[in-house]
Amino acid sequence: MTTEDIATRPDPVSFMEAFLYWLKLGFISFGGPAGQISMMHQELVEKRRWISESRFLHALNYTMVLPGPEAQQLATYIGWLMHGVWGGIAAGVLFVLPSLFILSGLTWIYLAYGNVPAIAGILYGIKPAVTAIVLFAAFRIGSKALSNYVLRVMAILAFIAIFALDIPFPYIVLGAGIIGYIGSRFAPEMFQSGSHHGHSGAVYGPAIIDEDTPAPSHARFKWSRVLMFLATGLLMWMVVMFFLSRTYGWDGAFTQMGWFFTKAAMVTFGGAYAVLPYVYQGGVEHYGWLTGTQMIDGLALGETTPGPLIMVIAFVGFVGGWTKEVFGPDMLPVAGAVGATVATFFTFLPSFMFIFIGGPAIEATRNDVKFTAPLTGITAAVVGVILNLAVFFAYHVLWPQGFAGQFEWFAAVLGIAAFVALYRFKLGIVTVIAACAIIGFGYSFVI
């Protein structure tokens, strides 16, 4: 990219061009939330320059404090900021839809045919790549967001809190937000969101949605819009719940899935790993939709398929519909597909409401340090949490049977190679994942 290219603001993006990008992202968004956020940053901030780094991280800060999948909500937020409600719907739905189809297909294969060596080999190769992507994301976001010693210390403390002290993620977010708010009163220069992002334009060039770009009309706060979106979301929820209750009864599997995953959507602070114990308790112990072993297998599939990691709920819904034989023993795949769809709908509906209702207020307070400082503090804490996720992945990939088991040296070499490819050779995430999948496939025939 030449200096002249960097100095020129990109042309406005049409809805169809954005639609095609969100569709592509839905099929290639591997790596869990950290990898997906890194992928969006690389494409939307650095390469395409649809949005500046400060606007990107401001949106990310907001999604981090919401219950639900932050990467999907970030895509929804950016799509909404660019093209209004339909832009947000397109970005959010396309982020999830390919994952729903792929995970449903893989779950059907898993239930119908058991363990397939070739697929196991592909997953074996992808897992080290996913670990490298998450570690690379922590490095990239941290190198830009942690601009001073206060934010770096907060990131370290967040890592220690979640890794060594096992403090729940919501408490870490709350603590970081409080520190940021107090800091805005006594040391605002340390928590100025623009202080560590303001030079991004000089690095990547001016963006379509830049630091000084005013919020579009659809992103301006109005109480009438808040009430409209709130009423629309509640109506959609009630209509589907009423249909399921009338069709299958309140105690029916699909109705209970709707109610259970609605509650799950409201407590998913901290992403998929924070809500997994809740889903495990409900899906395995209370409702008996699946076994504990199946839950672990579902998490493995969720880690290595595109889309939010919380899409493991689609696996739970599919297995639940299959296990309960809702449509009889001859229509197990159909019951599974409906169960996966029900789980996905009720899990993600609140995410859209959070963006459409809260987004205008976040845009209105973008330049007020009293509101941005807590979010800046949260970003610093999130860097530590992402690093913890990388350590979590590395442990399960390199020691799948625990430290007492065998060390997976081949996975370690593959993971190091994937990180070098991302960091040193600037290869794309999809290229790295595809290469590791092919290597894992070949390795499965050697061992």
C-alpha positions as CSV (number, residue, x, y, z in Angstrom):
1,M,0.0,0.0,0.0
2,T,1.5,3.3,-1.1
3,T,1.6,6.6,1.0
4,E,-1.0,8.1,-1.4
5,D,-3.3,5.1,-0.9
6,I,-3.0,5.5,2.9
7,A,-3.8,9.2,2.7
8,T,-7.0,8.7,0.7
9,R,-10.2,7.9,2.5
10,P,-11.9,4.8,1.0
11,D,-15.1,5.1,-1.0
12,P,-18.4,4.5,0.9
13,V,-19.3,0.8,1.1
14,S,-22.6,-0.4,-0.4
15,F,-24.9,-2.6,1.5
16,M,-24.3,-5.5,-0.9
17,E,-20.5,-5.2,-0.5
18,A,-20.9,-5.3,3.2
19,F,-23.4,-8.2,3.0
20,L,-20.8,-10.3,1.0
21,Y,-18.1,-9.5,3.5
22,W,-20.3,-10.6,6.5
23,L,-21.3,-13.7,4.6
24,K,-17.6,-14.5,4.0
25,L,-16.8,-13.8,7.6
26,G,-19.5,-16.3,8.7
27,F,-17.7,-19.1,6.9
28,I,-14.1,-18.2,8.0
29,S,-14.5,-16.9,11.5
30,F,-12.5,-19.5,13.3
31,G,-10.5,-19.1,16.5
32,G,-13.2,-18.2,19.0
33,P,-14.0,-14.6,20.0
34,A,-10.3,-13.6,20.2
35,G,-9.5,-14.9,16.8
36,Q,-12.7,-13.5,15.3
37,I,-12.1,-10.0,16.8
38,S,-8.5,-10.1,15.5
39,M,-9.8,-11.1,12.1
40,M,-12.3,-8.3,12.0
41,H,-9.6,-5.8,13.1
42,Q,-7.3,-6.9,10.4
43,E,-9.9,-6.7,7.7
44,L,-12.1,-3.7,8.7
45,V,-9.5,-1.5,10.4
46,E,-6.2,-2.3,8.7
47,K,-7.0,-3.4,5.2
48,R,-10.4,-2.1,4.1
49,R,-10.5,0.9,6.5
50,W,-14.2,0.8,7.0
51,I,-13.9,1.9,10.6
52,S,-11.0,3.5,12.6
53,E,-9.2,1.7,15.4
54,S,-10.7,4.0,18.1
55,R,-14.3,3.5,16.8
56,F,-13.6,-0.3,16.5
57,L,-12.3,-0.6,20.1
58,H,-15.0,1.7,21.5
59,A,-17.6,-0.7,20.0
60,L,-15.6,-3.7,21.3
61,N,-15.5,-2.2,24.8
62,Y,-19.3,-2.0,24.8
63,T,-19.8,-5.5,23.6
64,M,-17.4,-6.8,26.3
65,V,-19.7,-5.7,29.1
66,L,-22.8,-7.2,27.5
67,P,-24.0,-10.8,28.1
68,G,-23.7,-12.8,25.0
69,P,-21.1,-13.5,22.3
70,E,-19.0,-10.3,22.0
71,A,-17.6,-11.0,18.5
72,Q,-21.1,-11.5,17.0
73,Q,-22.3,-8.4,18.8
74,L,-19.2,-6.4,17.5
75,A,-20.1,-7.5,14.0
76,T,-23.7,-6.5,14.6
77,Y,-22.6,-3.1,16.0
78,I,-20.3,-2.3,13.0
79,G,-23.0,-3.5,10.5
80,W,-25.6,-1.3,12.3
81,L,-23.2,1.7,12.4
82,M,-22.6,1.4,8.7
83,H,-26.0,0.6,7.3
84,G,-28.6,0.9,10.0
85,V,-30.8,-1.8,11.4
86,W,-30.7,-4.0,8.3
87,G,-26.9,-3.7,8.2
88,G,-26.8,-4.9,11.8
89,I,-29.2,-7.8,11.2
90,A,-27.2,-8.9,8.1
91,A,-23.9,-8.8,10.0
92,G,-25.2,-10.5,13.1
93,V,-27.3,-13.2,11.3
94,L,-24.6,-14.1,8.7
95,F,-22.0,-14.3,11.5
96,V,-24.1,-17.1,13.0
97,L,-26.0,-18.8,10.2
98,P,-23.1,-20.7,8.5
99,S,-22.0,-22.0,11.9
100,L,-25.5,-23.2,12.5
101,F,-25.6,-25.2,9.3
102,I,-22.0,-26.5,9.6
103,L,-22.3,-27.5,13.2
104,S,-25.7,-29.1,12.6
105,G,-24.2,-31.2,9.8
106,L,-21.2,-32.2,11.9
107,T,-23.4,-33.1,14.8
108,W,-25.5,-35.3,12.6
109,I,-22.3,-37.1,11.4
110,Y,-21.2,-37.3,15.0
111,L,-24.4,-38.9,16.2
112,A,-25.0,-41.1,13.1
113,Y,-21.5,-42.4,12.4
114,G,-19.4,-41.9,15.5
115,N,-15.7,-41.1,15.3
116,V,-14.4,-40.7,11.8
117,P,-10.5,-40.9,11.8
118,A,-10.2,-38.4,8.9
119,I,-12.3,-35.8,10.7
120,A,-10.4,-36.4,13.9
121,G,-7.2,-35.7,12.0
122,I,-8.4,-32.5,10.6
123,L,-9.6,-31.3,14.1
124,Y,-6.2,-32.3,15.5
125,G,-4.5,-30.0,13.0
126,I,-6.8,-27.1,13.5
127,K,-6.6,-27.0,17.3
128,P,-2.9,-25.8,17.5
129,A,-3.8,-23.2,14.8
130,V,-6.7,-21.9,16.9
131,T,-4.3,-21.6,19.9
132,A,-1.9,-19.6,17.9
133,I,-4.7,-17.4,16.6
134,V,-5.8,-16.6,20.1
135,L,-2.3,-15.9,21.3
136,F,-1.7,-13.7,18.2
137,A,-4.9,-11.8,19.0
138,A,-3.8,-11.1,22.5
139,F,-0.5,-9.7,21.2
140,R,-2.1,-7.6,18.5
141,I,-4.8,-6.1,20.6
142,G,-2.5,-5.7,23.6
143,S,0.2,-3.9,21.6
144,K,-2.3,-1.2,20.6
145,A,-4.6,-1.0,23.6
146,L,-2.0,-1.1,26.4
147,S,-0.4,2.3,25.8
148,N,0.8,3.0,29.3
149,Y,1.9,1.2,32.5
150,V,-1.5,1.5,34.3
151,L,-3.3,-0.4,31.5
152,R,-0.5,-2.9,31.3
153,V,-0.7,-3.6,35.0
154,M,-4.5,-4.0,34.7
155,A,-4.0,-6.6,32.0
156,I,-1.5,-8.5,34.1
157,L,-3.8,-8.4,37.2
158,A,-6.8,-9.5,35.1
159,F,-4.7,-12.5,33.9
160,I,-3.7,-13.4,37.4
161,A,-7.3,-13.0,38.7
162,I,-8.8,-15.4,36.1
163,F,-5.9,-17.8,35.8
164,A,-4.6,-18.2,39.3
165,L,-7.5,-16.9,41.5
166,D,-10.3,-18.3,39.4
167,I,-12.3,-15.0,39.8
168,P,-15.4,-15.0,37.5
169,F,-15.1,-12.8,34.4
170,P,-18.0,-10.5,35.3
171,Y,-16.2,-9.5,38.5
172,I,-13.1,-8.8,36.6
173,V,-15.1,-6.6,34.1
174,L,-16.8,-4.8,37.0
175,G,-13.5,-4.2,38.8
176,A,-11.8,-2.9,35.6
177,G,-14.7,-0.6,34.9
178,I,-14.6,0.8,38.4
179,I,-10.9,1.4,38.2
180,G,-11.4,3.1,34.9
181,Y,-14.1,5.4,36.3
182,I,-12.0,6.3,39.3
183,G,-9.0,6.9,37.0
184,S,-11.1,9.3,34.9
185,R,-11.4,11.5,38.0
186,F,-7.8,11.4,39.2
187,A,-5.7,10.5,36.1
188,P,-7.8,10.9,33.0
189,E,-4.8,11.0,30.7
190,M,-4.2,7.3,31.5
191,F,-7.7,6.3,30.4
192,Q,-8.3,8.5,27.4
193,S,-9.6,6.2,24.7
194,G,-8.2,8.5,22.1
195,S,-4.8,8.6,23.6
196,H,-3.7,5.2,22.4
197,H,-5.8,5.1,19.3
198,G,-5.5,8.6,17.9
199,H,-2.6,7.9,15.7
200,S,-4.2,4.9,14.0
201,G,-5.1,7.0,11.1
202,A,-1.5,7.8,10.5
203,V,-0.7,4.1,10.5
204,Y,-3.6,2.7,8.4
205,G,-5.0,5.9,6.8
206,P,-8.3,7.6,7.2
207,A,-11.3,5.4,7.6
208,I,-14.9,5.7,6.3
209,I,-16.1,5.8,10.0
210,D,-13.2,7.8,11.5
211,E,-12.6,9.4,14.8
212,D,-14.2,12.6,13.7
213,T,-17.0,11.1,11.7
214,P,-20.4,12.1,13.3
215,A,-22.9,9.4,14.2
216,P,-25.4,8.8,11.4
217,S,-29.0,9.6,11.9
218,H,-30.0,6.1,12.7
219,A,-27.3,5.9,15.5
220,R,-28.7,8.9,17.4
221,F,-30.4,8.3,20.7
222,K,-34.2,8.5,20.7
223,W,-36.5,7.2,23.3
224,S,-39.0,6.3,20.7
225,R,-36.5,3.9,19.1
226,V,-35.6,2.4,22.4
227,L,-39.3,1.6,23.1
228,M,-39.8,0.3,19.5
229,F,-36.9,-2.1,19.6
230,L,-37.8,-3.3,23.1
231,A,-41.4,-4.0,22.0
232,T,-40.3,-5.7,18.8
233,G,-37.8,-8.0,20.6
234,L,-40.3,-8.9,23.3
235,L,-43.1,-9.6,20.7
236,M,-40.8,-11.9,18.7
237,W,-39.9,-13.8,21.8
238,M,-43.5,-14.2,23.0
239,V,-44.8,-15.2,19.5
240,V,-42.2,-18.1,19.2
241,M,-42.6,-19.2,22.8
242,F,-46.4,-19.2,22.4
243,F,-46.2,-21.3,19.3
244,L,-43.8,-23.8,20.9
245,S,-45.9,-24.0,24.0
246,R,-49.2,-24.5,22.1
247,T,-47.6,-27.1,19.8
248,Y,-45.5,-29.1,22.2
249,G,-46.8,-28.1,25.6
250,W,-44.9,-26.2,28.2
251,D,-42.9,-29.3,29.3
252,G,-42.0,-30.2,25.7
253,A,-38.3,-30.4,24.8
254,F,-38.4,-27.4,22.4
255,T,-40.4,-25.2,24.7
256,Q,-38.0,-25.9,27.6
257,M,-35.1,-25.2,25.3
258,G,-36.6,-21.8,24.4
259,W,-37.0,-20.9,28.1
260,F,-33.6,-22.4,29.2
261,F,-31.6,-20.7,26.4
262,T,-33.3,-17.4,27.0
263,K,-32.1,-17.5,30.6
264,A,-28.6,-18.6,29.4
265,A,-28.5,-15.6,27.0
266,M,-28.9,-13.3,30.0
267,V,-26.1,-14.8,32.1
268,T,-23.4,-15.3,29.4
269,F,-21.1,-12.6,30.8
270,G,-17.5,-13.5,29.9
271,G,-18.3,-15.5,26.8
272,A,-18.8,-19.2,26.1
273,Y,-16.5,-20.6,28.8
274,A,-18.3,-18.6,31.5
275,V,-21.7,-20.0,30.6
276,L,-20.6,-23.6,29.9
277,P,-21.1,-24.7,33.5
278,Y,-24.6,-23.4,33.4
279,V,-25.4,-25.1,30.0
280,Y,-23.8,-28.3,31.3
281,Q,-25.9,-28.2,34.5
282,G,-29.1,-27.6,32.6
283,G,-28.5,-29.7,29.4
284,V,-26.9,-32.7,31.1
285,E,-28.0,-32.9,34.7
286,H,-31.5,-31.3,34.7
287,Y,-33.0,-32.0,31.3
288,G,-30.9,-35.0,30.2
289,W,-30.7,-33.7,26.6
290,L,-27.1,-35.1,26.3
291,T,-24.4,-36.8,28.3
292,G,-21.3,-35.2,29.8
293,T,-19.0,-36.9,27.3
294,Q,-21.2,-35.5,24.5
295,M,-20.9,-32.1,26.0
296,I,-17.1,-32.2,25.8
297,D,-17.3,-33.4,22.2
298,G,-19.6,-30.6,21.4
299,L,-17.2,-28.1,22.8
300,A,-14.4,-29.6,20.6
301,L,-16.6,-29.2,17.5
302,G,-17.5,-25.6,18.6
303,E,-13.9,-24.7,19.0
304,T,-13.0,-25.8,15.5
305,T,-15.9,-24.6,13.4
306,P,-16.5,-21.0,12.3
307,G,-18.8,-18.8,14.3
308,P,-19.1,-17.9,18.0
309,L,-17.8,-20.5,20.4
310,I,-21.2,-20.2,22.2
311,M,-22.6,-22.0,19.2
312,V,-22.0,-25.1,21.2
313,I,-25.6,-24.4,22.3
314,A,-26.7,-25.5,18.8
315,F,-24.9,-28.8,19.4
316,V,-26.8,-29.2,22.7
317,G,-30.1,-28.3,21.0
318,F,-29.4,-30.8,18.1
319,V,-28.5,-33.6,20.4
320,G,-31.5,-32.8,22.7
321,G,-34.0,-32.9,19.8
322,W,-32.4,-36.2,18.6
323,T,-32.3,-37.8,22.0
324,K,-35.8,-36.9,22.9
325,E,-37.1,-38.1,19.5
326,V,-39.5,-35.2,19.3
327,F,-40.7,-36.2,15.8
328,G,-40.3,-39.9,16.4
329,P,-37.5,-42.4,15.7
330,D,-37.7,-42.0,11.9
331,M,-37.1,-38.2,11.9
332,L,-34.2,-37.8,14.3
333,P,-32.1,-35.5,12.0
334,V,-35.1,-33.2,11.6
335,A,-35.8,-33.0,15.3
336,G,-32.1,-32.3,15.8
337,A,-32.1,-29.5,13.3
338,V,-35.2,-27.9,14.9
339,G,-33.6,-28.2,18.3
340,A,-30.4,-26.5,17.1
341,T,-32.5,-23.7,15.5
342,V,-34.6,-23.1,18.6
343,A,-31.4,-22.9,20.8
344,T,-29.8,-20.5,18.4
345,F,-32.8,-18.2,18.1
346,F,-33.3,-17.8,21.8
347,T,-29.6,-17.4,22.5
348,F,-29.0,-14.6,20.0
349,L,-32.2,-12.6,20.0
350,P,-31.2,-10.6,23.1
351,S,-27.8,-9.8,21.4
352,F,-29.5,-7.8,18.6
353,M,-31.7,-6.0,21.2
354,F,-28.6,-5.0,23.2
355,I,-27.0,-3.4,20.1
356,F,-30.1,-1.7,18.7
357,I,-31.2,-0.3,22.0
358,G,-27.8,0.5,23.6
359,G,-25.8,1.4,20.6
360,P,-27.1,5.0,20.2
361,A,-26.3,5.8,23.8
362,I,-22.8,4.4,23.4
363,E,-22.2,6.6,20.3
364,A,-23.5,9.6,22.1
365,T,-21.0,9.2,25.0
366,R,-18.0,8.4,22.7
367,N,-16.1,11.6,23.6
368,D,-17.0,11.8,27.2
369,V,-14.1,10.4,29.3
370,K,-16.4,9.6,32.2
371,F,-18.1,7.0,30.0
372,T,-15.1,6.0,27.9
373,A,-12.6,5.5,30.8
374,P,-14.4,2.5,32.3
375,L,-14.6,0.9,28.8
376,T,-10.8,1.6,28.3
377,G,-10.1,-0.1,31.6
378,I,-12.2,-3.1,30.5
379,T,-10.3,-3.4,27.3
380,A,-7.0,-3.7,29.3
381,A,-8.6,-6.4,31.4
382,V,-9.8,-8.2,28.4
383,V,-6.3,-8.5,27.0
384,G,-5.4,-10.5,30.1
385,V,-8.5,-12.6,29.8
386,I,-7.6,-13.4,26.1
387,L,-4.1,-14.4,27.2
388,N,-5.7,-16.8,29.7
389,L,-7.8,-18.3,27.0
390,A,-4.7,-18.9,24.9
391,V,-3.1,-20.7,27.9
392,F,-6.3,-22.7,28.4
393,F,-6.3,-23.8,24.8
394,A,-2.6,-24.6,24.8
395,Y,-3.0,-26.9,27.9
396,H,-5.8,-28.9,26.4
397,V,-4.1,-29.1,23.0
398,L,-0.6,-30.1,24.2
399,W,-1.7,-32.2,27.2
400,P,-5.1,-33.6,26.2
401,Q,-5.0,-36.2,29.0
402,G,-3.5,-33.7,31.6
403,F,0.1,-33.2,32.7
404,A,0.3,-36.9,33.6
405,G,-0.5,-37.9,30.0
406,Q,1.6,-37.7,26.9
407,F,2.9,-34.3,25.5
408,E,1.7,-33.7,22.0
409,W,5.0,-32.6,20.4
410,F,3.6,-32.5,16.9
411,A,0.8,-30.2,18.0
412,A,3.3,-28.0,19.7
413,V,5.4,-27.7,16.5
414,L,2.3,-27.0,14.5
415,G,1.2,-24.3,16.9
416,I,4.6,-22.6,16.8
417,A,4.6,-22.7,13.0
418,A,1.1,-21.3,12.9
419,F,2.1,-18.4,15.2
420,V,5.3,-17.7,13.1
421,A,3.2,-17.7,9.9
422,L,0.7,-15.2,11.4
423,Y,3.3,-12.9,13.0
424,R,6.4,-13.1,10.8
425,F,5.0,-13.9,7.4
426,K,1.6,-12.1,7.8
427,L,-0.3,-15.0,6.4
428,G,-4.1,-14.8,6.6
429,I,-5.9,-16.7,9.3
430,V,-7.9,-18.8,6.8
431,T,-4.7,-19.8,5.1
432,V,-3.1,-20.9,8.3
433,I,-6.1,-22.9,9.4
434,A,-6.5,-24.6,6.1
435,A,-2.8,-25.5,6.0
436,C,-2.9,-26.9,9.6
437,A,-6.1,-28.9,8.7
438,I,-4.4,-30.5,5.8
439,I,-1.3,-31.3,7.8
440,G,-3.4,-32.8,10.6
441,F,-5.3,-34.9,8.0
442,G,-2.1,-36.2,6.6
443,Y,-0.6,-36.8,10.1
444,S,-3.7,-38.9,11.0
445,F,-2.5,-41.5,8.5
446,V,1.0,-41.6,9.8
447,I,0.4,-42.2,13.5
